[in-house]
Amino acid sequence: MEHQDYYRALLARDARFDGSFYVAVTSTGIYCRPICRVKTPKPENCVFFSNAAAAESAGYRPCLRCRPELAPNNLSYLSQNRLIQVATCLIAQGYLDQYGCAGLAKRLGVSDRHLRRLFEQTFGVSPIAYAQSQRLLLAKRLLMDTALPMAQIALCAGFGSLRRFNEVFVDKYRLTPTSLRKDARQITAQVDAQRFELSYRAPYPISQVMEFWQKRQIAGLEYVDETVYERTLAILCQGKPLIGWYRLEISENKQKIFVYLSESLLPAVMQVLQLVRRQFDLDADPHAINEVLTLLNCSIETIRVPGAVSGYEVAIRSIIEQVISTEAARRIIEKMVANFGEPVSLTEKLTHLFPTPSRLSAVSEDEWRALGLSRTKARAIWALSNAVVAGELELDNVVDVNLAITNLLALPGIGPWTAGYIALRAWQSPDVFLEDDYVIKKLLPDTTTGERIKWAANFRPWRSYLVFAMWAIWQANAVSDQPISLLMAKESV
C-alpha cells in the first residue's frame, strides 16, 4: 500500500490490519499497532513498517498502551515464503541462539548468505536483529504481565545474563526494565502458573474450533469444554526436555485468548505461545480467507484450521483415524495414551504425556491388537516411529512440504489423504486440498479426481480452509437433499 492507504487504515483503527503493519511516529520515537487508541499523529510524522523488528531496527520503541508484542502475526504474508515461516519458528525455539546463523541456515537447507538476504527482503533486518527484537518484546511482555524476578525474565527471554538484558533493554527502548514494571497496570501472580494474553483477528469461530477439540479430547492428555482447553506438554528447549501443562481460555467479547503456563515451561515461553497460536490458528486473516470462500454457493461461518502441538502426534492420530469414525479413533488413542504415555503428576485431569516415537516403535502387534488397532495401522505406526527415531523423517518445521509428503507416502499404510492431512494440520500449510476425501467426494458427486482438483484451484491459496469449510457444511447438513449446484463455484469463478 501507499503511505496514504496506510494512513487511512490508521484513521479507521481498522482491526483487519492489526499485525499487518505498524506505524512509527517520528516526533515521539514510538511505534504502535494500527488499532492503537492514542491521538492520531499527523501524516507527515508517520513512518510505516511491515513488522515490529524493522520498526525497532529503525530506532523506535514499542507503545506501552497498544503493546505491539500482543498483535497477531501476519500469516498471509509469511506463508508466501515457507522458508521464512519455518525460520521464524526455529528462532522462537532458540535454534539461532544455540547454533548461530550458519547452523540455522544449514537446518533450513540454504546458505548463510541466502538466509540473511531473505530476512533483509522480508523484515528489513538480519536474522540476529530479528531474534533480538523478539527477545526484547518477550521480555517486555514478561515485565508487564508477570511477577517473575528480573533474573528469571532475562533467562526466559533468551538473554545470557541479567547484565546483558539490562544493557540491551536500555539501549533499544530507552527505558530500564524496572521502570517499565512500575508502569505496568496489572501484575498477575499465580501460585502455579503465569498468565499471558494472545490476540486474534475477528471473527473467530470459537464454537467450531472448540467442538473440533472436544470431539478428539484424550482423557489424561487434555481437557476441553466450550471455552477452555488444557493439556500436558513435553517440549525441548535448546536441547533440554521440559514437562508441564498449559490452559487456554477464550474470551469472545475481548477478542483475546488467555494462556496459563505452568512454571516448568517458562524457559520455553516463546516457543509454547507460538505452538498455541499455531494450534488454534490465531494468525489467520479471516477476511482474506472468507473473500475466497464466498465462491462457494453456501452460507458458512468463518473457518479456522486447527493446528498441532506436535507433527508426530498428528501423524499418529491421523493413521488411527483412517476409515473409522472420530469417536472410535478417540477411544483407541485414549487407550494408547493410558498404556504407553509417560505418567505425570501435573493436575487432577492431566496425568499422561503423548507417547514418544521410541515407545510406540517398541509396542508389539498383540498390544496394538488389544487396543483395537488393525495390523495394517500398527505397521504404519511402527514404520513412521522408526523413521522418526532414526532421524530419517522430519515432522516438525518442514521447509519443503511437497518433499515431506513424498517421504510420508513412501511409508507403508500412509496414503495421499493421510499425508495431506498431516501437511494441512501439522505444518500449517494453508493450501492443501484432500481431493479424495470421503466428504468432498460426496459434496462433489459424479466428478473425477482431476475435476475436483481443477475445481479447488479456484480457491487458492486457501484450499486447506476450503477443506474445513466443506466438512463444516457436511456436518451441518447444509446440502442435505440439495442439488450439487449449491456447492459448485459461482459463474464468476
C-alpha positions in Angstrom: 0.0 0.0 0.0 0.9 3.6 -0.4 1.5 6.0 2.5 -2.0 7.4 2.2 -3.5 4.0 2.2 -1.7 3.1 5.5 -2.8 6.4 7.0 -6.5 5.8 6.1 -6.4 2.4 7.8 -4.8 4.0 10.8 -7.5 6.7 10.9 -10.2 4.0 10.8 -8.5 1.9 13.5 -9.2 -1.0 11.2 -8.7 -4.3 13.1 -8.2 -6.2 9.9 -4.8 -4.7 9.6 -3.7 -5.5 13.2 -0.3 -7.2 12.9 -0.1 -6.5 9.2 1.7 -3.2 9.6 2.9 -0.9 12.4 3.1 2.9 12.5 6.1 4.7 13.9 5.8 8.3 15.0 8.9 10.4 14.4 8.0 13.0 17.0 7.8 10.5 19.8 10.1 7.7 18.7 7.4 5.2 19.4 5.7 2.6 17.1 2.1 1.3 17.5 -0.4 -1.1 16.2 -2.9 0.4 13.7 -5.6 -0.2 16.3 -3.9 2.0 19.0 -6.3 4.4 20.6 -3.8 7.2 21.3 -4.3 10.5 19.5 -3.7 10.0 15.8 -0.4 11.6 14.7 -0.1 13.9 11.7 0.6 12.0 8.4 3.9 13.7 7.9 5.1 12.3 11.3 4.2 8.7 10.4 6.5 6.0 9.1 5.0 2.6 8.3 6.7 -0.8 8.8 5.5 -4.2 7.8 6.9 -5.8 11.1 8.0 -4.9 14.6 11.6 -5.9 14.0 12.0 -3.3 11.2 10.5 -0.6 13.4 12.9 -1.4 16.3 15.8 -1.6 14.0 15.0 1.9 12.8 15.3 3.1 16.4 11.6 3.1 17.6 10.4 1.5 20.8 7.0 -0.3 21.3 4.0 1.6 22.6 3.1 0.8 26.2 -0.6 1.2 25.5 -1.4 -0.9 22.4 1.6 -3.3 23.1 2.8 -4.4 19.7 4.1 -7.7 21.2 0.4 -8.8 21.6 -0.5 -8.3 17.9 -1.3 -11.4 15.8 1.3 -12.4 13.2 0.8 -11.8 9.6 0.4 -15.5 8.4 -0.8 -14.4 5.0 2.5 -12.7 4.5 4.7 -15.3 6.0 3.0 -18.2 4.1 4.2 -16.7 0.8 7.7 -17.9 1.8 7.8 -21.2 3.6 11.5 -20.9 4.4 11.0 -17.7 6.3 7.9 -19.1 8.1 9.9 -22.1 9.4 12.9 -19.9 10.2 10.9 -17.7 12.5 9.5 -20.8 14.2 13.0 -22.1 14.8 14.2 -18.8 16.1 11.4 -18.8 18.6 12.6 -22.2 19.7 16.1 -20.8 20.4 17.7 -22.5 17.4 19.6 -19.4 16.3 21.0 -18.9 19.9 22.1 -22.5 20.1 23.6 -23.0 16.6 24.2 -19.5 15.2 23.1 -18.1 11.8 25.2 -20.7 9.9 23.6 -23.5 11.8 20.1 -22.2 11.2 20.8 -21.9 7.5 22.1 -25.4 7.4 18.9 -26.7 9.1 16.8 -24.9 6.5 18.9 -26.3 3.6 20.2 -22.9 2.4 23.4 -20.9 2.6 24.0 -18.4 5.4 24.2 -15.6 2.8 20.8 -16.6 1.2 19.2 -16.7 4.6 20.4 -13.2 5.5 19.2 -11.9 2.1 15.8 -13.4 2.7 15.5 -11.8 6.1 16.6 -8.4 4.7 14.0 -8.7 2.0 11.2 -9.8 4.3 11.8 -8.0 7.5 14.4 -5.4 6.6 16.8 -6.8 9.3 19.2 -9.7 9.7 18.2 -12.9 11.4 20.2 -11.9 14.5 18.5 -8.5 14.7 15.1 -10.1 14.2 15.8 -12.6 17.0 16.9 -9.8 19.3 13.7 -7.8 18.7 11.7 -11.0 19.5 13.6 -11.4 22.8 13.0 -7.8 23.8 9.3 -8.0 23.0 9.0 -11.2 25.1 10.9 -9.5 27.9 8.6 -6.6 27.8 5.6 -8.9 27.9 7.1 -10.8 30.9 7.7 -7.5 32.7 4.2 -6.2 32.2 2.2 -9.5 32.6 4.1 -11.5 35.3 5.6 -11.1 38.7 8.7 -13.0 37.8 12.1 -11.9 39.2 14.3 -9.8 36.8 16.9 -12.5 36.5 14.3 -15.1 35.5 12.8 -12.8 32.9 16.3 -12.3 31.4 16.8 -16.1 31.1 13.3 -16.8 29.8 13.7 -14.1 27.2 16.9 -15.7 25.9 19.5 -13.3 27.4 22.6 -14.8 28.7 22.7 -12.7 31.9 20.8 -10.0 33.7 23.5 -7.5 33.0 23.3 -8.2 29.2 19.5 -7.9 29.4 19.6 -4.5 31.1 22.1 -3.2 28.6 20.2 -4.2 25.5 16.8 -3.1 27.0 18.1 0.4 27.9 19.9 0.8 24.6 16.9 -0.2 22.5 13.9 1.0 24.5 15.5 3.9 26.4 13.8 2.6 29.5 15.1 0.5 32.3 13.2 -2.8 32.9 12.4 -1.7 36.5 10.8 1.5 35.4 8.6 -0.4 32.9 7.4 -2.8 35.6 6.5 0.1 37.8 4.2 1.4 34.9 2.5 -2.0 34.5 -1.2 -1.7 35.3 -1.6 -5.3 36.3 0.9 -7.9 37.5 -0.5 -11.5 37.5 0.8 -13.5 40.3 -0.3 -17.2 40.2 0.8 -19.9 42.6 1.4 -22.5 39.9 1.1 -20.6 36.6 1.7 -17.4 34.7 -0.9 -15.8 32.5 -0.3 -14.5 29.0 -2.5 -12.7 26.5 -2.8 -13.5 22.8 -4.8 -11.6 20.2 -6.5 -12.7 17.0 -8.3 -11.1 14.1 -12.1 -11.3 14.4 -14.3 -13.0 13.6 -13.1 -16.2 15.3 -15.3 -19.3 15.2 -15.0 -20.3 18.8 -17.7 -23.0 18.7 -16.3 -24.6 15.6 -12.7 -24.8 16.9 -13.6 -25.9 20.4 -16.1 -28.5 19.1 -13.2 -29.9 17.0 -11.0 -30.4 20.1 -13.9 -31.6 22.2 -14.6 -34.5 19.8 -11.0 -35.5 19.9 -10.0 -34.9 23.5 -8.0 -37.6 25.1 -8.5 -38.2 28.8 -5.3 -37.7 30.8 -3.7 -35.9 27.9 -6.1 -33.0 27.6 -9.3 -31.5 28.8 -11.8 -29.4 26.7 -15.0 -27.6 27.3 -16.8 -24.8 25.4 -14.2 -22.1 26.1 -11.3 -23.9 27.9 -8.6 -26.2 26.5 -5.8 -27.6 28.6 -3.2 -30.3 28.1 0.1 -31.8 29.1 3.2 -30.9 27.1 6.7 -32.3 26.7 9.0 -30.0 24.8 12.7 -29.5 24.0 14.1 -26.1 24.8 17.6 -25.6 23.4 18.2 -29.4 23.8 16.8 -29.6 27.3 13.5 -31.6 27.9 10.7 -29.7 29.8 7.4 -31.1 31.0 4.4 -29.1 32.1 0.9 -28.0 31.2 -0.9 -25.1 29.7 -4.5 -23.9 29.8 -6.2 -21.7 27.2 -9.3 -19.6 27.9 -11.1 -17.8 25.0 -12.8 -14.5 25.5 -15.0 -13.6 22.6 -16.0 -10.2 23.9 -12.5 -9.0 24.5 -11.1 -10.6 21.3 -8.4 -12.2 23.3 -7.2 -15.5 24.4 -5.6 -16.0 27.9 -2.9 -18.7 28.2 -1.9 -20.0 31.6 1.5 -21.7 31.6 3.0 -23.9 34.3 6.2 -22.6 35.9 8.1 -25.6 34.5 7.5 -24.4 30.9 8.6 -20.8 31.4 12.1 -21.3 29.9 10.3 -22.1 26.7 7.5 -19.5 26.9 8.2 -18.0 23.4 8.0 -21.5 21.9 4.9 -22.6 23.8 3.0 -19.4 22.9 3.9 -19.9 19.3 2.6 -23.5 19.5 -0.7 -22.3 20.9 -1.0 -19.7 18.1 -0.5 -22.5 15.6 -2.7 -25.0 17.4 -5.7 -22.5 17.4 -4.8 -20.8 14.1 -4.7 -17.4 15.7 -2.7 -15.7 13.0 -5.1 -16.4 10.1 -6.6 -13.5 8.2 -10.3 -14.3 8.1 -11.2 -11.5 5.7 -8.7 -12.7 3.0 -9.9 -16.3 3.5 -13.6 -15.5 3.5 -13.2 -13.5 0.4 -12.1 -16.7 -1.4 -14.6 -19.0 0.4 -17.5 -16.8 -0.8 -17.1 -18.5 -4.1 -19.0 -21.4 -2.6 -22.7 -21.2 -3.1 -23.2 -21.8 0.6 -23.5 -19.6 3.6 -20.8 -20.6 6.1 -19.2 -19.1 9.1 -15.6 -18.0 9.2 -13.2 -21.0 9.2 -10.0 -21.7 11.1 -7.8 -24.8 10.6 -6.8 -26.3 14.0 -3.1 -26.9 14.0 -1.0 -29.1 16.2 1.4 -29.1 19.1 3.4 -32.0 17.5 3.7 -33.2 14.0 4.4 -36.7 15.3 1.2 -36.7 17.4 -0.9 -35.5 14.4 0.6 -38.3 12.2 -0.2 -41.0 14.7 -3.7 -39.7 15.3 -4.3 -39.5 11.5 -3.2 -43.1 11.0 -5.5 -44.3 13.7 -8.4 -42.2 12.3 -8.2 -43.8 8.8 -11.6 -45.2 7.7 -13.1 -45.4 11.2 -15.2 -42.7 13.0 -13.7 -39.9 15.0 -15.3 -41.4 18.2 -13.9 -44.9 17.6 -10.4 -43.4 16.9 -10.6 -41.3 20.0 -11.2 -44.4 22.2 -8.2 -46.2 20.7 -6.0 -43.2 21.1 -7.1 -42.8 24.7 -6.1 -46.4 25.5 -2.8 -45.9 23.7 -2.0 -42.8 25.8 -3.0 -44.5 29.0 -0.9 -47.6 28.2 2.1 -46.2 26.6 2.2 -42.5 27.5 4.5 -41.4 30.3 2.5 -40.9 33.6 3.0 -37.4 35.1 1.6 -35.8 38.2 0.5 -32.3 36.9 -3.1 -31.8 37.7 -6.1 -34.0 38.6 -7.2 -34.2 35.0 -3.8 -34.1 33.3 -2.0 -37.4 34.0 -0.1 -38.5 30.9 2.1 -37.3 28.1 1.6 -38.4 24.5 3.8 -41.5 23.8 7.2 -40.9 22.3 8.3 -42.4 18.9 10.8 -44.7 20.7 8.0 -46.0 22.9 5.5 -46.7 20.1 8.1 -48.3 17.9 8.5 -50.9 20.7 4.8 -51.8 21.0 4.1 -55.4 19.9 1.4 -56.3 17.4 -0.5 -58.2 20.1 -0.6 -55.0 22.2 -1.9 -53.0 19.3 -4.5 -55.6 18.5 -5.6 -55.5 22.2 -6.3 -51.7 21.7 -8.5 -52.5 18.7 -6.0 -51.4 16.0 -5.6 -53.3 12.8 -2.4 -55.0 11.7 -2.0 -52.5 8.8 -2.3 -49.5 11.0 0.1 -51.0 13.6 2.7 -51.5 10.9 2.2 -47.9 9.6 2.8 -46.6 13.2 6.0 -48.8 13.5 7.4 -47.6 10.2 6.7 -43.9 11.0 8.0 -44.1 14.5 11.2 -45.9 13.5 11.8 -43.3 10.7 11.5 -40.5 13.2 13.8 -42.3 15.8 16.4 -42.9 13.1 16.3 -39.2 12.0 15.0 -40.1 8.5 11.7 -38.3 8.8 11.1 -34.7 9.9 7.5 -34.0 11.1 8.0 -30.5 12.6 9.3 -27.3 11.0 9.1 -28.8 7.5 10.5 -26.5 4.8 9.7 -28.4 1.6 6.1 -29.6 2.1 5.9 -31.5 -1.2 9.1 -33.4 -0.5 7.9 -34.2 3.1 4.6 -35.5 1.6 6.6 -37.7 -0.8 8.6 -39.1 2.2 5.4 -39.9 4.0 3.9 -41.6 1.0 7.0 -43.9 0.9 6.0 -45.4 4.3 3.6 -48.4 4.4 0.0 -47.6 5.4 0.2 -43.9 4.6 -1.7 -42.7 1.5 -2.4 -39.3 -0.1 -5.3 -38.5 2.4 -3.2 -39.1 5.5 -0.1 -37.3 4.1 -2.2 -34.3 3.0 -4.0 -34.2 6.4 -0.6 -34.1 8.2 0.6 -31.3 6.0 -2.7 -29.4 6.5 -2.6 -29.5 10.3 1.0 -30.2 11.4 2.8 -27.9 9.1 0.2 -25.1 8.9 0.2 -25.3 5.2 -2.8 -23.2 4.1 -3.2 -24.6 0.6 -3.7 -28.3 0.9 -6.7 -29.9 -0.8 -7.8 -33.5 0.0 -9.4 -34.3 -3.3 -10.2 -37.9 -2.5 -11.7 -37.2 0.9 -15.0 -39.1 1.5 -17.0 -35.9 2.4 -15.5 -33.9 -0.5 -16.4 -36.6 -3.0 -20.0 -36.7 -1.5 -20.3 -33.0 -1.9 -19.0 -33.1 -5.5 -20.7 -36.3 -6.9 -20.1 -37.5 -10.4 -16.7 -35.8 -10.6 -13.3 -37.3 -11.2 -10.2 -36.7 -9.0 -8.8 -34.4 -11.7 -12.1 -32.4 -11.9 -12.1 -31.9 -8.2 -8.5 -30.7 -8.2 -9.3 -28.3 -11.1 -12.4 -27.0 -9.2 -10.5 -26.5 -6.0 -7.8 -24.5 -7.8 -10.2 -21.6 -7.8 -9.8 -21.4 -4.0 -6.0 -20.9 -3.9 -4.2 -20.1 -1.8 -6.6 -21.2 1.0 -7.6 -24.7 0.0 -6.9 -26.0 3.5 -9.7 -23.7 4.7 -11.9 -24.9 1.8 -11.5 -28.5 3.2 -12.6 -27.5 6.6 -15.4 -25.4 5.2 -16.7 -28.3 3.2 -16.5 -30.6 6.3 -18.5 -27.9 8.3 -21.1 -27.8 5.5 -21.5 -31.5 5.5 -21.7 -31.7 9.3 -24.4 -29.0 9.4 -26.4 -30.9 6.7 -26.5 -27.7 4.7 -26.6 -29.7 1.4 -28.9 -32.4 2.5 -31.0 -33.4 -0.5 -29.9 -30.4 -2.4 -28.5 -30.3 -6.0 -24.8 -30.1 -6.5 -25.1 -26.5 -7.8 -25.3 -25.5 -4.2 -21.6 -26.2 -3.7 -20.2 -25.5 -7.1 -18.3 -22.2 -7.6 -20.2 -19.3 -8.9 -20.1 -18.3 -12.5 -17.5 -15.6 -11.7 -15.0 -18.4 -10.8 
